[in-house]
Amino acid sequence: MVISSHFGQCFFLVSTSLPYHQKINIMAKQESLIKFRGKVGDLSFSKHRNRGYEVRMKGGVDKARIQSDPNFQRTRENMAEFGSAAGNAKLLRLQLNNLLRAFSDNTMRNRLTSLIHRIQKADQSNARGERIFLEENSTLLKGFEFNRGSSLKMLLQGKLETNYDRATGEASLIIPAFNPQNDVMLLPGATHMLFNFAVAELSMQDVPPRPVAVKSGYIPLIGLHAVETLQATMRVDVNKVVYIIVGISMYQEVNGEYYPLKNNPYNAMTIVEVDLP
């Protein structure tokens, strides 16, 4: 049951608890010309990046009760593991910070935290509430898209081959020969494309090591492109996990300068390989 009412130009959806364990979500949207942020009594006004201005009513279970009541044991366990997953995801984002600026969408943070949480749940050694990120389960990172709205396969028709040699620390990306007019998703205004290639040591330390990243030249979106190999060197401890990232971004050339496409939603970056020791 949802009760709605209009106050001036504001629209509110009001919810409450009903008998027989029926629950109603609390949700409200500001539609007035004057936008509020902050608290007024039991109402909290805020702006969501996707849904716009919202109003929420204070509610829920008391924090002290959640922390002590035996009935909330499962809740405490879930909170502990999710908090750990959020911390680990933050370290990964910090490690890749310079790369993420051109590629991540506004859902990446939540999606990455959710994936790290799923990897923690694969821990078969520790009890519920104490499960941790085990590097042996990190292959689940393979295939993660930093931009949900795009992918390497969407932008380029052709297989990108990557290799990593632990003995030498040499990583390579082989870009196949391709014809941009046939094999590339051509975007309005784009004149060139660029490949990003990075190799990183997976680490859940306070200060994770920076990845080694290289770029191709600006490749014109007209004419044939020959096979090209990008190389990066990262020597790691024999017990460390290494993961490889590939990205494709689009540019417009004007008078010898290359500009990223404005508000381009199609730049793609993917974890293409996870190499276990």
C-alpha positions as CSV (number, residue, x, y, z in Angstrom):
1,M,0.0,0.0,0.0
2,V,1.4,3.4,-1.0
3,I,-0.3,6.7,0.0
4,S,0.5,9.6,-2.2
5,S,-0.3,13.3,-1.8
6,H,0.6,16.6,-3.4
7,F,1.9,19.6,-1.4
8,G,2.3,22.5,-3.7
9,Q,4.6,21.2,-6.5
10,C,6.2,18.5,-4.4
11,F,5.2,14.9,-4.8
12,F,5.6,12.5,-1.9
13,L,5.2,8.7,-1.6
14,V,4.6,7.9,2.0
15,S,5.0,4.4,3.4
16,T,4.4,2.7,6.7
17,S,4.4,-0.7,8.3
18,L,1.3,-2.7,8.0
19,P,0.1,-5.9,9.8
20,Y,0.8,-9.4,8.6
21,H,4.5,-8.4,8.0
22,Q,3.7,-6.3,4.9
23,K,6.6,-3.9,4.2
24,I,6.4,-0.7,2.2
25,N,9.4,1.1,0.9
26,I,10.0,4.7,1.9
27,M,10.5,6.8,-1.2
28,A,9.9,10.4,-2.2
29,K,10.9,12.7,-5.0
30,Q,11.2,16.4,-4.9
31,E,9.6,18.1,-7.9
32,S,9.4,21.7,-6.6
33,L,11.4,24.5,-8.1
34,I,13.2,24.9,-4.8
35,K,15.6,22.0,-4.1
36,F,16.5,21.1,-0.5
37,R,19.5,19.3,0.9
38,G,19.9,18.4,4.6
39,K,17.4,17.4,7.3
40,V,14.1,18.9,8.4
41,G,12.7,16.9,11.4
42,D,12.5,13.3,10.3
43,L,12.9,14.1,6.6
44,S,16.3,13.9,4.9
45,F,16.7,15.8,1.6
46,S,19.4,14.7,-0.8
47,K,20.4,14.5,-4.5
48,H,21.0,11.1,-6.1
49,R,23.3,11.1,-9.1
50,N,20.8,9.2,-11.2
51,R,17.4,9.8,-9.6
52,G,17.7,13.5,-8.9
53,Y,16.5,15.1,-5.7
54,E,14.9,12.8,-3.1
55,V,13.3,12.9,0.3
56,R,13.7,10.1,2.8
57,M,11.9,9.5,6.1
58,K,14.0,8.5,9.1
59,G,13.4,4.9,10.1
60,G,14.9,1.5,10.5
61,V,16.3,-0.4,13.4
62,D,18.4,1.3,16.1
63,K,22.1,0.9,15.5
64,A,22.8,-0.3,19.0
65,R,20.2,-3.0,18.7
66,I,21.8,-4.3,15.4
67,Q,25.2,-4.4,17.1
68,S,24.0,-6.4,20.1
69,D,20.7,-8.2,19.5
70,P,21.2,-12.0,18.7
71,N,18.4,-11.7,16.2
72,F,20.7,-9.5,14.0
73,Q,23.6,-11.9,14.0
74,R,23.3,-12.6,10.3
75,T,23.0,-8.8,9.7
76,R,26.3,-8.2,11.6
77,E,28.0,-10.9,9.6
78,N,26.8,-9.5,6.3
79,M,27.9,-5.9,7.4
80,A,31.3,-7.1,8.3
81,E,32.0,-8.9,5.0
82,F,30.5,-6.1,2.9
83,G,32.6,-3.5,4.7
84,S,35.7,-5.5,4.0
85,A,34.7,-5.9,0.3
86,A,34.1,-2.1,0.1
87,G,37.6,-1.5,1.5
88,N,39.3,-3.9,-0.9
89,A,37.4,-2.4,-3.8
90,K,38.6,1.0,-2.8
91,L,42.2,-0.2,-2.8
92,L,41.7,-1.5,-6.4
93,R,40.2,1.8,-7.5
94,L,43.1,3.7,-6.0
95,Q,45.6,1.5,-7.7
96,L,43.9,2.1,-11.1
97,N,43.0,5.7,-10.4
98,N,44.8,7.3,-13.4
99,L,43.3,4.8,-15.8
100,L,39.8,5.0,-14.5
101,R,39.4,8.7,-15.3
102,A,38.8,8.1,-19.0
103,F,37.0,4.8,-18.8
104,S,34.8,4.2,-15.7
105,D,31.1,4.9,-15.6
106,N,29.0,6.0,-12.6
107,T,28.1,2.5,-11.7
108,M,31.6,1.1,-11.6
109,R,32.2,1.6,-7.9
110,N,29.1,-0.3,-6.8
111,R,29.6,-3.1,-9.4
112,L,33.3,-3.5,-8.4
113,T,32.4,-3.7,-4.7
114,S,29.7,-6.3,-5.5
115,L,32.2,-8.4,-7.4
116,I,34.8,-8.2,-4.6
117,H,32.0,-9.3,-2.2
118,R,31.2,-12.3,-4.4
119,I,34.9,-13.2,-4.4
120,Q,35.0,-13.1,-0.6
121,K,32.0,-15.4,-0.5
122,A,34.0,-18.0,-2.5
123,D,36.3,-18.3,0.6
124,Q,35.8,-21.9,1.8
125,S,38.1,-21.6,4.8
126,N,36.7,-19.0,7.1
127,A,33.4,-18.8,8.9
128,R,30.5,-16.6,7.7
129,G,31.2,-13.0,8.7
130,E,34.9,-13.6,8.5
131,R,35.4,-14.6,4.9
132,I,38.1,-12.7,3.1
133,F,39.4,-11.9,-0.4
134,L,41.6,-14.9,-1.2
135,E,43.9,-14.4,-4.2
136,E,43.3,-17.9,-5.4
137,N,39.7,-16.8,-6.1
138,S,40.7,-13.7,-8.0
139,T,40.1,-15.2,-11.4
140,L,36.6,-14.0,-11.0
141,L,37.9,-10.5,-11.8
142,K,38.5,-11.6,-15.4
143,G,36.0,-10.0,-17.7
144,F,35.1,-7.0,-15.4
145,E,34.0,-4.0,-17.5
146,F,34.9,-0.7,-16.0
147,N,32.2,0.9,-18.3
148,R,29.1,-1.2,-18.3
149,G,27.8,0.5,-21.5
150,S,30.7,-0.6,-23.7
151,S,33.2,-3.4,-24.2
152,L,36.3,-4.2,-26.3
153,K,34.3,-6.5,-28.5
154,M,31.8,-3.8,-29.1
155,L,34.4,-1.3,-30.3
156,L,36.7,-3.7,-32.2
157,Q,35.9,-6.8,-34.2
158,G,39.0,-9.0,-33.7
159,K,40.8,-10.9,-31.1
160,L,43.2,-9.0,-28.8
161,E,45.8,-11.5,-27.5
162,T,47.6,-10.9,-24.3
163,N,50.5,-12.8,-22.7
164,Y,52.5,-12.6,-19.5
165,D,55.9,-14.3,-18.8
166,R,56.5,-14.6,-15.1
167,A,60.2,-15.5,-15.7
168,T,61.0,-12.2,-17.4
169,G,58.1,-10.1,-16.2
170,E,57.3,-9.2,-19.9
171,A,53.6,-8.7,-20.7
172,S,52.4,-8.1,-24.3
173,L,49.3,-7.2,-26.2
174,I,49.0,-8.2,-29.8
175,I,46.6,-5.9,-31.8
176,P,45.6,-7.7,-34.9
177,A,45.5,-6.2,-38.4
178,F,42.2,-4.5,-39.0
179,N,40.3,-2.1,-41.3
180,P,38.6,0.6,-39.1
181,Q,35.9,1.1,-41.7
182,N,34.8,-2.5,-41.3
183,D,36.1,-3.7,-37.9
184,V,35.6,-0.6,-35.6
185,M,32.4,0.9,-34.3
186,L,32.7,4.4,-35.8
187,L,31.4,7.1,-33.5
188,P,30.2,10.5,-34.6
189,G,33.2,13.0,-34.6
190,A,35.8,10.3,-34.0
191,T,38.9,10.4,-36.2
192,H,41.3,8.3,-34.2
193,M,41.4,5.5,-31.7
194,L,44.0,4.5,-29.0
195,F,44.8,1.3,-27.1
196,N,45.7,1.3,-23.4
197,F,47.6,-1.7,-22.0
198,A,48.4,-2.2,-18.3
199,V,49.7,-4.9,-16.1
200,A,49.3,-4.8,-12.4
201,E,50.1,-6.7,-9.3
202,L,47.0,-7.7,-7.3
203,S,47.5,-6.4,-3.8
204,M,45.2,-5.7,-0.9
205,Q,47.8,-3.6,0.9
206,D,47.3,-0.1,2.3
207,V,49.3,1.3,-0.7
208,P,49.0,-1.0,-3.6
209,P,51.7,-0.7,-6.3
210,R,50.9,1.3,-9.4
211,P,50.3,-0.6,-12.6
212,V,52.7,-0.4,-15.5
213,A,50.8,1.1,-18.4
214,V,51.6,1.8,-22.1
215,K,49.7,3.3,-25.0
216,S,49.6,2.8,-28.7
217,G,49.9,5.8,-31.0
218,Y,46.7,7.5,-32.3
219,I,45.4,5.2,-34.9
220,P,43.4,6.9,-37.8
221,L,40.0,5.5,-38.4
222,I,40.7,5.3,-42.1
223,G,43.1,3.0,-43.9
224,L,44.4,-0.4,-42.9
225,H,46.2,-0.9,-39.6
226,A,48.9,-3.5,-39.5
227,V,49.5,-5.9,-36.6
228,E,51.0,-4.1,-33.6
229,T,52.4,-5.4,-30.3
230,L,52.5,-3.3,-27.1
231,Q,54.8,-4.4,-24.3
232,A,55.1,-3.7,-20.6
233,T,57.4,-5.1,-17.9
234,M,56.3,-5.9,-14.4
235,R,58.4,-8.2,-12.3
236,V,56.6,-9.5,-9.2
237,D,57.1,-11.9,-6.4
238,V,56.5,-15.5,-7.5
239,N,53.6,-15.7,-5.1
240,K,51.8,-12.6,-6.4
241,V,48.8,-12.5,-8.7
242,V,49.1,-10.4,-11.8
243,Y,46.1,-9.0,-13.8
244,I,46.1,-7.5,-17.2
245,I,43.9,-4.6,-18.4
246,V,43.1,-3.4,-22.0
247,G,41.3,-0.3,-22.9
248,I,40.2,1.4,-26.1
249,S,39.4,5.1,-26.3
250,M,38.2,7.4,-29.2
251,Y,39.5,10.8,-30.1
252,Q,39.0,13.7,-32.6
253,E,42.0,15.2,-34.3
254,V,41.9,19.0,-34.8
255,N,45.0,20.8,-36.2
256,G,47.3,18.2,-34.9
257,E,45.8,18.0,-31.4
258,Y,43.8,15.0,-30.2
259,Y,40.8,15.6,-28.1
260,P,38.7,12.9,-26.2
261,L,35.1,12.8,-27.5
262,K,33.0,14.9,-25.2
263,N,30.6,12.9,-23.0
264,N,31.7,9.7,-24.8
265,P,29.9,6.8,-23.2
266,Y,31.7,4.2,-25.3
267,N,35.4,4.1,-24.1
268,A,36.0,0.5,-22.9
269,M,38.4,-1.0,-20.4
270,T,38.3,-4.6,-19.3
271,I,40.3,-6.9,-17.0
272,V,41.2,-9.4,-19.8
273,E,43.4,-11.8,-17.8
274,V,44.2,-12.8,-14.2
275,D,47.5,-14.8,-13.9
276,L,47.8,-16.9,-10.7
277,P,51.2,-18.0,-9.4
